[in-house]
Amino acid sequence: MTTTHPTRQGPTLAQAALIGGLGMLIMSGTPYAEFGVYAKMVVPDDPAATMANIQAQPGRFLTALMLFLLTFVGDVIVAWAFYLLLAPVNRALSLLTAWFRIVYTVIAIVAVLKLATVYQWATGANYASSQSPEVLQDQVALLLGSFRYEWMLSLVLFGIHLVLLGYLVFRSGYIPKILGILLAVAGLGYACHYLGPYLFPGLNLRWVMILFFGELIWMLWLLIRGWKIEEPLVAG
């Protein structure tokens, strides 16, 4: 019995790893959009102050929206690349993992569209002038609340994606097992952080955010070492 490299159609495993790493690099603007812009410009329970902040710095808020959009493009690329990278481990589970990321992306896009509407209302004089301040503020508060709930739901699904991804990486044999563990732990961190307010109200779970660094380590490994992945041998 001999072993040979299988004939592949499309990117090799090494190419899929690099594509996935570059896709994650495209998404690196998300922390700035969420924590550097949204968290500072959106005032909880004060839509009037939020509208004033957007009107004072519309370009900054629009930049955050564009970064979110760029992230979603990266998510689609990454879902495809990781499916190719881990299909040799378990094709069906790799496809399911990719679908969890796609579903997360769709829900996140719907959520961010709420912010786009708030931006349009804040910067569009025609709509703002046609509504009373009270009605406008109530509508903005509803949109911001919907965004936050949908965004949290999407990130719970993203956490499930990471757990599945971590399992596949751990079982792959051509990627260090420690990366699979870090990804699975990061996925559990996402689930705990965003489900915490509902499952454990009053419990401070901010510390779990440190677990998210597993994604950064994964991205760096893909970019630095991913090109060395060899095609698995098959019996022939």
ZIMO-V172477 format. One record per run of one state. SS is the DSSP state (H for helix, E for strand, L for the rest). FROM is the first residue (numbers start at 1). TO is the last residue. If there is no record, write none. Layout:
# ZIMO-V172477
{{SS & FROM & TO} {SS & FROM & TO}}
This chain:
# ZIMO-V172477
{{L & 1 & 2} {E & 3 & 5} {L & 6 & 12} {H & 13 & 41} {L & 42 & 46} {H & 47 & 56} {L & 57 & 57} {H & 58 & 86} {L & 87 & 90} {H & 91 & 123} {L & 124 & 124} {H & 125 & 130} {L & 131 & 132} {H & 133 & 172} {L & 173 & 176} {H & 177 & 199} {L & 200 & 205} {H & 206 & 228} {L & 229 & 232} {E & 233 & 235} {L & 236 & 236}}
